[in-house]
Amino acid sequence: MNDTIDGIATPEGTLDILSKSELERLQDSGQGGLHDLFRRCALAVLNTGSNVDDAKLILERFRDFQIRLTQRDRGLKLEVTNAPATAFVDGKMIRGIKEHLFSVLRDIVYVHNEIQESPRFDLQTSQGITDAIFHILRNARAFDTLRPANLVVCWGGHSIGREEYDYTKEVGYELGLRGMDICTGCGPGAMKGPMKGAAIGHAKQRIAGGLYVGITEPGIIAAEPPNPIVNKLVILPDIEKRLEAFVRLGHGVVVFPGGVGTAEEILYLLGILLHPGNANQPFPLIFTGPRAAEPYFEQIDAFIGATLGRKAQQRYKVLIDDPQGAAREMRTGLDAVAAYREAHMDACFYNWQLKVEAPFQQPFTPSHEAMAGLELHRGAKPHQMAANLRRCFSGIVAGNVKEEGIRAIEQRGPFQIHGDREILEPLDRLLTAFVEQKRMKLPTTEYVPCYEVVKG
């Protein structure tokens, strides 16, 4: 059976037409053009269901893939050649995949024209970044002003085993039975399971219009292609804006077992919640997994205690092998969020009052120099330490699965991580545990670390 196919797609109710300049920019593969970015993201969407989490390998496997946009009298037409055949049924593109494809197009065009090329947003300021994220989400129609505070963000690994995956479905089911919607990083594993479970819970409760939001960014989408349950896909321009979109849009977070990407997300959220300006704001955060995952959360908890302190540990609850308890705890937490928002006259659909400072917003480029220069020193304030540890994990994610990170490691060897021994030792223990538990990447080959913890 041929694993590639040619096909045609037209949009359905979103971005039906492009201006001449937009079309030219999307067809331009030179510097300043958007063609290469659109091609990479489009290939990721069409490659949904792949068991490969290496962006470089995916691009090499489908090196002959091409995508072409043309403007017709009746609107836009998109032609693909040598596309993954799994995106089609009997020669026709699967409708959900087609919707995701045009969501990618919509967000790439909007971010370039209305955010990056517009003087309207000052992306060097915290307020400017927060405003830009709001407008990207609004343009994607991610807001429902009539919906209550019931959007639960679910974080966890894309390379988890079957037992942990089934557990994420059980928790999602319990959340769905209680009327909660799901937001994830849109990929497989712990990002797909909660949505799948919630869809069944919603169906049993006859809840029509369940919301399954997927939030991603161009650097990670190839390694974690959108799962088919996502019915609202949004592509943010970088990982920092993606993370802020999660905490502005969502009302609570459930964390399942994962790897360095999940650790990055945990540190991001804890760093924000530890900011003195957020001390009184309710934000339910639950760590949960099956009994077999208990050692994983013990390691995460110990690492947080050693690096960020007791106050950080008090911002979350760990519930092991208790899907119903996790859902009930989240329901109670969301009720508190709704009451707080109402009392402070804050919108339910976007958390404007949450304080997010520049270290959590400015894009971090994980070069060898940047990784070696991270300030992992005892004495930093907890939220500042969380920001730097988050960057450290972000760099490891890049070295594991992102095309530019993989190439940098191939050319110059592993990233070196320096700092105080009191920080590096618990960091090394956690990373070593991730490797031993095969949580770094999909276990298709033996993992070769893209980092080196330098304790000398």
C-alpha positions in Angstrom: 0.0 0.0 0.0 1.3 3.4 -1.0 1.9 5.6 2.1 1.6 8.9 0.2 -1.3 10.5 -1.8 -2.2 13.6 -3.7 -5.3 15.5 -2.9 -7.3 18.7 -2.9 -9.0 20.5 0.0 -11.2 23.6 0.3 -12.0 25.5 3.5 -15.3 25.1 5.4 -16.4 28.4 7.0 -12.9 29.6 7.9 -10.5 31.7 5.9 -12.3 31.2 2.6 -10.2 33.8 0.8 -6.7 35.4 1.0 -5.4 38.7 -0.2 -2.9 38.8 -3.0 -0.1 39.7 -0.6 -1.1 36.9 1.8 -1.1 34.4 -1.0 2.3 35.6 -2.2 3.8 35.4 1.3 2.5 31.8 1.7 4.0 30.8 -1.6 7.4 32.4 -0.8 10.0 30.0 0.5 12.7 32.7 0.8 13.6 34.8 3.8 10.5 36.5 5.2 8.2 34.1 3.3 5.8 31.8 5.1 5.8 28.8 2.8 8.3 26.6 4.7 6.5 27.3 8.0 3.1 26.4 6.5 4.5 23.3 4.8 6.0 22.0 8.1 2.8 22.6 10.1 0.6 21.2 7.4 2.7 18.1 7.1 2.3 17.6 10.9 -1.4 17.9 10.7 -1.6 15.4 7.8 0.6 13.0 9.7 -1.8 12.6 12.6 -1.5 9.2 14.2 2.2 8.8 13.4 4.3 6.9 16.0 7.3 9.2 15.4 8.1 12.2 17.6 11.2 13.4 15.8 10.4 16.4 13.6 13.6 16.0 11.6 12.8 12.3 10.7 9.2 13.3 9.7 10.4 16.0 7.4 13.0 13.6 5.9 10.5 10.8 5.5 8.1 13.1 3.6 10.8 15.2 1.9 8.8 15.2 -1.4 5.6 16.5 0.3 4.4 19.7 -1.3 1.5 22.0 -0.6 0.1 24.7 -3.0 -2.5 27.4 -2.4 -4.5 28.9 -5.3 -7.2 31.6 -5.3 -10.3 30.8 -7.3 -13.4 32.8 -8.1 -15.3 30.9 -5.5 -12.5 30.9 -2.9 -9.4 29.1 -1.8 -8.1 25.8 -3.0 -5.3 23.8 -1.4 -3.5 21.1 -3.3 -1.1 18.6 -1.6 1.2 16.1 -3.3 3.0 13.2 -1.7 1.0 13.7 1.5 0.6 11.0 4.2 -2.1 8.6 2.9 -3.5 8.1 6.4 -5.1 11.6 6.2 -7.5 10.4 3.5 -10.3 8.0 3.2 -11.2 6.7 -0.3 -9.2 9.6 -1.8 -10.9 12.3 0.3 -9.2 14.2 3.1 -10.7 13.4 6.5 -12.9 16.3 7.6 -11.4 16.8 11.0 -7.9 16.9 9.5 -9.0 19.4 6.9 -10.4 21.6 9.6 -7.0 21.4 11.4 -5.2 22.2 8.2 -7.1 25.4 7.7 -6.8 26.3 11.4 -3.0 26.2 10.8 -3.4 28.5 7.8 -5.6 30.9 9.6 -3.3 31.3 12.6 -0.1 31.6 10.5 -1.6 34.3 8.4 -3.1 36.1 11.4 0.0 36.0 13.6 2.2 37.3 10.8 -0.1 40.0 9.5 -1.8 41.2 12.7 0.7 40.4 15.4 4.3 40.3 14.3 4.0 42.8 11.4 1.7 45.2 13.2 2.8 48.2 15.5 -0.4 47.6 17.4 1.2 45.1 19.8 4.5 45.7 21.6 5.8 42.2 22.1 8.6 43.5 24.3 6.2 44.2 27.1 4.2 41.9 29.3 0.9 43.6 28.5 1.6 43.6 24.8 2.2 39.9 24.8 -0.9 39.1 26.9 -3.0 41.3 24.5 -1.5 39.5 21.5 -2.4 36.1 22.9 -5.9 37.3 23.6 -6.4 38.4 20.0 -4.9 35.2 18.6 -7.4 33.2 20.6 -10.3 35.4 19.8 -9.5 35.2 16.1 -9.5 31.4 16.4 -13.0 31.7 18.1 -11.6 29.9 21.2 -13.8 32.1 23.5 -17.4 31.4 24.5 -18.6 34.2 26.6 -21.7 32.2 27.7 -19.7 29.2 28.9 -19.1 28.7 32.6 -15.7 28.2 34.2 -15.3 24.6 33.2 -12.3 24.3 30.9 -9.7 21.9 32.4 -6.2 21.9 30.9 -4.7 18.4 30.9 -0.9 18.1 30.6 1.1 14.9 30.4 3.4 12.9 28.1 2.9 11.9 24.5 5.0 8.8 25.0 3.2 7.2 28.0 2.5 3.5 28.3 -0.9 1.8 27.9 -1.8 1.8 31.6 -1.1 5.5 32.0 -3.0 6.3 28.8 -6.1 4.3 29.9 -6.0 6.2 33.2 -6.1 9.5 31.4 -9.2 8.3 29.7 -10.8 7.4 33.0 -10.1 10.8 34.4 -11.4 12.5 31.2 -14.6 10.4 31.5 -15.2 11.6 35.1 -14.5 15.2 34.1 -16.9 14.8 31.1 -19.7 13.3 33.3 -19.4 16.5 35.5 -19.8 18.8 32.5 -16.2 19.9 32.2 -14.5 20.6 28.8 -10.9 19.6 28.0 -7.9 21.6 26.7 -4.6 19.9 26.0 -1.5 20.3 23.9 -3.5 18.6 21.2 -1.1 15.7 20.6 -1.3 11.9 21.4 -0.9 10.1 24.7 -2.0 12.1 27.8 -3.2 14.9 25.4 -5.6 12.6 23.6 -6.8 10.3 26.4 -8.7 12.9 28.5 -10.5 14.1 25.4 -11.5 10.6 24.4 -12.8 9.9 27.9 -14.6 13.2 28.2 -16.3 12.7 24.8 -17.9 9.5 26.2 -18.9 11.3 29.5 -20.4 14.1 27.5 -22.4 11.7 25.3 -23.8 9.9 28.4 -24.9 13.2 29.9 -26.3 14.2 26.5 -24.0 17.3 26.5 -24.0 18.6 23.0 -21.2 20.8 21.8 -18.4 19.5 24.1 -15.3 21.6 23.7 -11.9 19.9 23.0 -9.3 22.6 22.6 -5.8 21.9 21.3 -3.1 24.5 21.7 0.3 24.0 20.0 3.1 25.9 18.3 5.1 25.4 15.1 8.2 24.0 16.8 6.4 21.2 18.5 3.5 20.4 16.2 5.5 17.9 14.0 6.5 15.9 17.1 3.0 16.0 18.6 0.5 16.2 15.7 -3.1 17.2 16.6 -5.2 14.3 17.6 -8.5 13.8 15.8 -10.7 14.6 18.8 -9.6 18.2 18.9 -12.4 20.4 17.6 -10.8 23.8 18.3 -7.2 24.0 17.2 -5.0 27.1 17.9 -1.4 27.6 16.8 0.5 30.1 18.9 3.8 31.5 17.6 6.1 30.1 20.3 6.2 27.9 23.3 6.0 30.8 25.8 2.8 32.2 24.2 1.4 28.7 24.1 2.0 28.2 27.8 0.4 31.6 28.6 -2.6 30.7 26.4 -3.1 27.6 28.6 -3.2 29.5 31.9 -5.2 32.4 30.5 -7.8 30.3 28.8 -8.1 27.3 31.3 -9.6 27.4 34.7 -7.7 24.5 36.3 -5.0 22.0 35.4 -4.7 18.2 35.7 -1.2 16.9 35.3 -0.7 13.2 34.2 2.7 11.4 34.0 5.0 12.7 31.3 8.6 13.7 30.7 10.6 16.9 30.3 7.8 18.7 28.4 5.4 18.0 31.3 8.0 19.1 33.8 8.4 22.3 31.8 4.7 23.0 32.0 4.6 22.3 35.7 7.5 24.7 36.4 5.9 27.4 34.2 2.6 27.2 36.1 4.2 27.0 39.6 6.5 29.9 38.8 3.4 32.0 38.0 1.4 30.8 41.0 4.4 31.6 43.3 4.4 35.2 42.2 3.2 37.3 45.1 0.6 39.0 43.0 -1.1 35.6 42.4 -1.0 34.4 46.0 -4.8 34.7 46.5 -6.0 33.7 43.1 -7.6 30.2 43.1 -6.2 27.9 40.4 -6.8 24.2 41.0 -3.8 22.1 40.1 -3.9 18.3 40.5 -1.3 15.7 39.8 -2.8 12.2 39.2 -2.0 8.9 37.7 -2.4 5.1 38.2 -0.8 3.3 41.1 2.2 2.4 38.9 2.9 6.1 38.4 3.2 6.9 42.1 7.0 6.9 42.0 6.9 9.4 39.1 5.0 11.9 41.1 7.1 11.3 44.2 10.1 12.2 42.1 8.4 15.3 40.7 7.3 16.4 44.2 10.8 15.8 45.7 12.4 17.8 42.8 9.9 20.7 43.4 10.6 20.7 47.1 14.4 20.7 46.6 14.4 23.5 44.1 11.3 25.7 44.8 10.5 24.9 48.4 7.5 24.0 50.5 5.3 26.9 49.3 5.4 25.5 45.8 4.4 22.1 47.0 1.3 23.6 48.7 0.0 24.8 45.3 -1.0 21.3 44.1 -2.6 18.1 45.2 -1.4 14.6 44.3 -4.1 12.0 43.9 -3.1 8.5 43.0 -5.4 5.9 41.3 -8.5 8.0 42.0 -10.2 9.3 38.8 -13.4 10.2 40.6 -11.6 12.0 43.3 -9.6 14.0 40.8 -12.7 15.0 39.0 -14.6 16.0 42.2 -11.6 18.0 43.4 -11.4 19.8 40.1 -15.1 20.5 40.1 -14.8 22.1 43.6 -11.8 24.1 42.4 -13.6 25.4 39.3 -16.5 26.5 41.5 -14.1 28.5 43.5 -12.6 30.0 40.3 -16.0 31.1 39.1 -16.8 32.7 42.5 -13.5 34.6 42.5 -13.9 35.8 38.9 -17.4 37.1 39.7 -16.3 38.8 42.9 -13.4 40.5 41.0 -15.4 41.2 37.9 -13.0 39.3 35.7 -13.9 37.5 32.5 -14.6 33.8 32.8 -13.2 33.2 29.3 -9.8 34.8 29.7 -7.9 35.3 33.0 -6.8 38.9 32.8 -5.9 39.3 36.5 -3.2 36.6 36.5 0.3 38.2 36.8 2.7 36.8 34.2 6.1 38.5 34.1 8.6 38.8 31.3 10.8 35.8 32.2 7.8 33.6 31.5 6.8 35.4 28.3 10.0 36.2 26.3 10.9 33.5 23.9 13.9 31.4 25.0 16.1 30.1 22.1 17.9 27.0 23.5 21.3 27.5 21.9 24.4 25.9 23.5 25.4 29.3 24.9 22.0 30.0 26.3 21.7 26.6 28.0 25.1 26.9 29.5 24.3 30.4 30.8 21.1 29.6 32.7 21.3 30.9 36.3 20.5 27.8 38.3 21.9 29.1 41.6 20.6 28.8 45.2 19.4 32.1 46.5 17.1 33.0 43.6 13.4 33.7 44.5 11.2 30.6 43.9 9.4 32.1 40.9 12.7 33.2 39.3 14.2 29.8 39.9 11.1 28.2 38.3 11.5 30.5 35.2 15.1 29.3 34.7 14.4 25.7 35.3 11.5 25.9 32.9 14.0 27.2 30.2 16.3 24.3 31.0 13.5 21.7 30.4 12.5 23.7 27.3 16.0 23.3 25.9 15.9 19.6 26.5 12.6 19.3 24.7 14.1 21.1 21.7 17.1 18.8 21.7 14.8 15.8 21.9 12.1 16.5 19.3 12.4 19.9 17.5 14.1 20.0 14.2 16.4 23.0 15.0 17.3 21.5 18.4 18.2 18.1 17.0 20.4 19.6 14.3 22.2 21.8 16.9 23.0 18.7 19.0 24.2 16.8 15.9 26.5 19.6 15.1 27.9 20.6 18.5 27.1 17.8 20.9 24.9 17.8 24.0 23.8 21.0 25.8 25.8 21.6 29.0 23.9 22.6 32.1 25.7 24.5 34.8 24.7 25.7 38.3 24.9 25.1 42.0 25.2 21.5 43.1 22.1 21.9 45.3 20.0 22.5 42.2 21.9 20.3 39.7 21.8 17.1 41.8 18.0 16.9 42.1 17.7 18.0 38.5 20.1 15.2 37.4 18.1 12.6 39.5 14.9 13.6 37.9 16.3 13.5 34.3 17.9 10.2 35.0 14.6 8.8 36.2 12.9 10.1 33.0 15.5 8.2 30.9 15.2 5.0 32.9 11.4 5.1 32.7 11.6 5.8 28.9 9.8 9.2 29.3 12.2 11.3 27.2 10.9 10.2 23.7 8.8 7.5 22.1 10.7 4.3 22.9 11.4 3.4 19.3 15.2 3.5 19.8 17.6 3.7 22.7 17.6 7.3 24.0 20.8 9.3 23.7 20.8 12.3 26.0 20.9 15.7 24.3 22.2 17.3 27.6 25.0 17.0 30.1 24.6 18.1 33.7 28.0 19.5 34.7 28.4 19.3 38.5 32.1 20.1 38.7 
